[in-house]
Amino acid sequence: MEPGYGEPPQQPPAPQGGGVNLGKVSLTKSAPSVSLTKTAGTTGILRVNLNWNSRPGGSGGGGGGFLKRLASAAGGGAIDLDLGCLYEYADGSKGVIQALGNAFRGQHTLGNGQSIAWLDGDDRSGRNTGGENLLVDLQHTQQIRRILVFALIYEGVPNWGQADAVVTMFPASGPQIEVRLDEHDPRARICAIAMIQNQGGQLVVNREVRYVHGGQDVLDRQYGWGMDWTPGRK
């Protein structure tokens, strides 16, 4: 389930988070879910952004670059952190969207060849302050059954506890939705961050922040996706 699917499709550019900001909704243990349909509607492109700050007090003097080189935490090496998702659509099709295997858009598209969800690229250098972005076309809400957003440490020592990692969802309108990785597990290489799920015609975002000991196949089993997995690489 990790074959390459070529280059990312030609899609509308990702919104830059500008425009009217109607506030921010932070999902926590005590308030873990919000209806995306009620707060933002089902139009436009939803941008799901993964980013982190450098470790407080570490080299780099603060600032919000994605994939900062956490020298003291990673033995002087860089960490390659990837954003991805498992998806399941209403017609029963399932797959993974991730940089691994060049699966930037998964293998399932609409009849016109357009994708419901896709990645905008893979930052391996740590120099992209915009982070990595998963884009979801909200006009296809009825075709979405569930999308599980996850982060994977592809290379480097797991340092979840050393970075202020956060996923922020930027809808075309309405408030931003934030999920902070405020719990940590230094033994895990994957963190399931949030589930976007169709519940009675509404897209609901649920906070997960659930760490997985193993690869994407273990993540699959824990959430009951039921796919077959083979080793993949970038």
Wavefront OBJ file of the C-alpha trace (Angstrom):
o trace
v 0.000 0.000 0.000
v 2.973 2.317 -0.422
v 3.622 2.374 -4.182
v 4.548 5.579 -5.976
v 1.829 7.424 -7.810
v 3.975 9.963 -9.636
v 3.946 13.675 -9.068
v 1.235 15.440 -7.037
v -1.772 16.377 -9.199
v -2.331 19.840 -10.564
v -4.643 21.291 -7.955
v -5.562 24.806 -6.814
v -2.758 26.380 -4.745
v -2.951 25.979 -0.993
v -4.462 28.938 0.828
v -1.852 30.803 2.832
v -3.928 31.216 5.970
v -4.762 34.821 5.133
v -8.134 36.477 4.947
v -10.609 36.816 7.762
v -9.548 35.063 10.951
v -12.590 34.285 13.049
v -10.537 32.882 15.873
v -9.091 29.516 16.744
v -10.556 26.336 18.175
v -8.098 24.276 20.223
v -8.957 20.612 20.639
v -8.014 19.228 24.050
v -8.695 16.132 26.149
v -11.663 17.856 27.748
v -12.962 19.279 24.440
v -11.697 16.809 21.814
v -14.017 17.416 18.861
v -15.591 20.108 16.702
v -17.912 20.071 13.691
v -15.992 21.413 10.728
v -19.254 21.682 8.826
v -20.830 23.965 11.436
v -17.774 26.190 11.935
v -16.405 26.416 8.391
v -18.934 24.941 5.996
v -18.099 22.496 3.227
v -16.603 24.701 0.536
v -13.075 25.502 -0.495
v -9.814 23.767 0.373
v -9.000 22.736 3.937
v -5.247 23.040 4.588
v -3.922 20.757 7.334
v -0.506 22.061 8.385
v 2.093 20.319 10.566
v 4.750 22.544 12.112
v 6.887 22.909 15.210
v 9.110 25.367 17.007
v 12.702 24.825 18.025
v 13.202 23.586 21.590
v 12.854 26.411 24.113
v 16.284 27.587 25.173
v 17.995 25.617 22.392
v 20.066 26.893 19.524
v 18.088 28.771 16.910
v 16.772 31.480 19.216
v 13.116 30.620 18.940
v 11.194 31.150 15.758
v 8.847 28.763 14.048
v 10.694 26.796 11.380
v 9.440 23.330 10.482
v 11.907 20.496 11.069
v 14.466 22.553 12.956
v 17.759 20.777 13.516
v 17.453 19.753 17.148
v 21.168 19.207 17.576
v 21.266 18.493 21.283
v 18.233 16.225 21.129
v 19.175 14.258 18.041
v 22.898 13.908 18.480
v 23.644 16.650 15.973
v 21.559 15.121 13.168
v 18.358 16.252 11.523
v 14.949 14.687 11.988
v 12.869 13.960 8.901
v 9.254 14.254 10.010
v 6.497 13.479 7.502
v 2.833 14.410 7.418
v 0.424 11.837 6.039
v -3.038 10.351 6.343
v -5.032 7.182 5.964
v -8.241 7.768 4.024
v -11.476 5.864 3.534
v -14.062 7.153 1.077
v -17.792 6.537 0.928
v -17.434 4.053 -1.952
v -15.238 1.849 0.249
v -11.914 2.779 -1.323
v -9.012 3.065 1.124
v -5.410 4.167 0.932
v -2.545 6.190 2.320
v -1.281 9.645 1.375
v 2.343 10.236 2.325
v 5.758 11.134 0.929
v 6.939 7.568 1.472
v 6.485 5.769 -1.830
v 5.677 9.087 -3.524
v 2.022 8.539 -2.599
v 1.300 12.269 -2.588
v -2.359 11.809 -3.547
v -3.186 8.166 -2.965
v -4.483 5.965 -5.729
v -8.177 6.869 -5.654
v -9.543 9.877 -7.524
v -12.938 11.131 -8.625
v -14.379 10.387 -12.053
v -12.837 13.556 -13.458
v -9.386 12.575 -12.217
v -9.332 15.076 -9.356
v -8.238 14.089 -5.869
v -10.232 14.575 -2.690
v -7.030 14.896 -0.621
v -3.353 15.328 -1.455
v 0.008 16.468 -0.068
v 1.675 19.603 -1.405
v 5.180 18.148 -1.141
v 7.853 16.728 1.149
v 10.241 18.942 3.119
v 13.334 16.908 3.957
v 15.669 19.808 4.642
v 13.949 21.368 7.641
v 14.238 24.797 6.020
v 10.619 25.205 4.942
v 9.028 27.457 7.548
v 5.613 26.700 6.045
v 5.845 23.065 7.081
v 4.089 20.305 5.173
v 0.454 20.567 4.147
v -2.296 18.064 3.538
v -5.063 19.561 1.407
v -8.683 18.360 1.470
v -11.321 19.555 -1.001
v -14.369 20.144 1.211
v -16.819 20.251 -1.685
v -16.502 16.452 -1.684
v -17.647 16.040 1.918
v -20.185 13.365 0.992
v -17.423 11.252 -0.574
v -15.379 11.267 2.654
v -15.952 8.593 5.275
v -12.872 9.282 7.412
v -9.349 10.706 7.146
v -6.782 9.953 9.860
v -3.994 12.560 9.958
v -0.662 11.276 11.273
v 2.975 12.310 11.623
v 5.869 9.935 11.050
v 9.503 10.345 12.102
v 11.110 8.828 9.007
v 14.708 9.430 10.105
v 16.304 10.429 13.383
v 15.682 9.680 17.042
v 12.057 10.220 18.173
v 12.038 13.601 19.909
v 8.349 14.346 20.301
v 8.971 15.705 23.785
v 11.643 18.132 22.593
v 9.493 20.042 20.103
v 6.318 22.096 20.382
v 4.610 20.250 17.536
v 1.193 21.415 16.378
v -1.264 20.632 13.633
v -3.424 23.532 12.504
v -6.329 23.189 10.108
v -7.031 26.231 7.952
v -10.482 26.126 6.324
v -11.368 28.583 3.560
v -13.576 30.367 6.102
v -14.307 30.073 9.784
v -11.934 29.519 12.711
v -8.686 27.607 12.572
v -8.642 24.260 14.365
v -5.540 23.440 16.395
v -4.293 20.136 17.813
v -1.110 20.275 19.877
v 1.048 17.214 20.402
v 1.197 17.915 24.126
v 1.663 14.265 25.085
v 4.834 12.391 24.179
v 6.192 8.875 23.770
v 9.939 8.644 23.010
v 9.583 5.015 21.889
v 7.070 5.737 19.105
v 7.812 6.841 15.551
v 4.205 7.539 14.538
v 1.575 9.761 16.132
v -2.075 9.648 15.081
v -3.010 13.306 15.446
v -6.605 13.864 14.356
v -9.515 12.084 12.698
v -11.728 13.897 10.191
v -14.903 11.836 10.050
v -18.268 12.083 8.320
v -20.953 11.770 10.972
v -24.473 12.094 9.611
v -23.355 14.296 6.739
v -21.198 16.545 8.920
v -17.404 16.495 8.937
v -16.280 16.270 12.559
v -12.660 16.701 13.653
v -11.604 14.572 16.627
v -8.354 14.961 18.543
v -6.368 11.704 18.757
v -2.712 12.378 19.801
v -2.169 8.634 20.009
v 1.337 7.239 19.643
v 1.989 4.005 17.793
v 4.824 1.544 18.411
v 5.509 0.304 14.900
v 4.887 1.360 11.325
v 1.862 2.314 9.268
v 0.652 -1.287 9.347
v 0.318 -1.061 13.141
v -1.467 2.276 12.820
v -3.808 0.603 10.333
v -4.618 -2.235 12.730
v -5.257 0.061 15.671
v -7.825 2.030 13.669
v -9.293 -0.913 11.749
v -8.424 0.205 8.216
v -7.799 -3.338 6.963
v -5.190 -2.698 4.243
v -2.221 -4.788 3.108
v 1.201 -3.185 3.562
v 4.568 -3.634 1.873
v 7.873 -1.844 2.648
v 8.278 1.526 0.951
v 10.894 4.219 0.708
v 11.343 7.752 -0.582
l 1 2 3 4 5 6 7 8 9 10 11 12 13 14 15 16 17 18 19 20 21 22 23 24 25 26 27 28 29 30 31 32 33 34 35 36 37 38 39 40 41 42 43 44 45 46 47 48 49 50 51 52 53 54 55 56 57 58 59 60 61 62 63 64 65 66 67 68 69 70 71 72 73 74 75 76 77 78 79 80 81 82 83 84 85 86 87 88 89 90 91 92 93 94 95 96 97 98 99 100 101 102 103 104 105 106 107 108 109 110 111 112 113 114 115 116 117 118 119 120 121 122 123 124 125 126 127 128 129 130 131 132 133 134 135 136 137 138 139 140 141 142 143 144 145 146 147 148 149 150 151 152 153 154 155 156 157 158 159 160 161 162 163 164 165 166 167 168 169 170 171 172 173 174 175 176 177 178 179 180 181 182 183 184 185 186 187 188 189 190 191 192 193 194 195 196 197 198 199 200 201 202 203 204 205 206 207 208 209 210 211 212 213 214 215 216 217 218 219 220 221 222 223 224 225 226 227 228 229 230 231 232 233 234
